[in-house]
Amino acid sequence: MEQLTVKVGMADLNIASNGALIRTSGLGSCVGVTLYDSVAKIAGMAHIMLPTSEIARESSFNAAKYADTAIPALIQAMENAGASITRMVAKMAGGAQMFAFASVNDSMRIGPRNVESCKLALEQVSIPIHAEDTGANFGRTIELDSATGVLTIRSVQFGIKEI
Amino acid sequence: MNDFKGLGAFKLDVLKEVGNIGAGNAATALSRLLDKPVDMAVPKVKLLPFEEIADIVGGPEQIVIAVFLRVEGDAPGNMFFIIEEPSAKRMMHQLLSFATSEQADYSEMELSALCEIGNILGGSYLSSLADFTGLSMMPTVPAIATDMAGAILSYGLLQFGEMGDSALLIETAFLEGRDMLEGHFFLIPDPGSFNKIFQALGVTSE
């Protein structure tokens, strides 16, 4: 049986269940946060672009774009589908620094800042981080299996790995 | 000014001309460097959702080589020179007299040469723009990466991310005769730079 794949775009979030896969491609400095409830077998994924909504200069912003708003929104979406926050575990990937510069200003190290804010947001709701593959300088495509909770990470340099 | 959807057809044409002048000079520079004629397509100016930007170069997972230059000065922005892999190898072959390796990865020498090509092209793009607009625009030292297009391009969209879910970019494709050397130039001015460019060119906001 072919598995259904739910696609998550940039600055987007979604959930998958019933054995479907959920996937997002081309994570650079963006961070892909996944949450998984192994009892309800519900998987959620957010493709987070920026660390905090405090820097938003738009009046009505997209919650999935910022770490501090995307994680609560993702939890809400999963709970609506029947998952429980007490059973959720997190895995994350991305947050790379795609270009190495001699002069490092703050916006250039957006990847590590995204990772830090995601960790903080998860800590605030007491969701444990089971695995991560973050930082370094390469892009990643990630896929979470809602049947098993296994996160598959693909990159150009290192091929496929599972966490 | 937060809403680029409000840009009229006239202003889009002005931006297209900006792309035309910049890329025209860069194409000339590339042609001199390779000693071959280089054609370029009519520039495209688009307001695209983040999702669709990587599709221009073959989707978010397409492996590309990108030289990134941050533009500083009066009208800051991000600039990418993106080459597809086979084209990059061919360009290396024409430029460096030694045979290029057939492997998928690049030697330090090859990367450094590609980075320099990006630097020369980016520099000629920007200096012609600076002459044309009278604004100061300086490229920073270039950086190079080979990776998925989505991962690379998203880096140039962060400034737009703070104020919306789409970006306005000026894109020009290069073709080199039958060899099909394919390259793309992306100029993604920061959201605040558009008004400066318009003002410098005497385009009044109605």
Interface residues (C-beta under 8 A of the other chain):
Chain A: G9 M10 A11 D12 S25 G26 L27 G28 S29 C30 M49 L50 I55 A56 R57 E58 N62 K65 A96 M98 F99 A100 F101 A102 S103 S107 I110 N137 F138 G139 R140 T141 V156
Chain B: N2 F50 E51 A54 G59 P60 E61 I63 F68 T140 V141 A143 I144 A145 T146 D147 M148 A149 G150 A151 I152 S154 Y155 L157 L158 Q159 G161 E162 M163 G164 D165
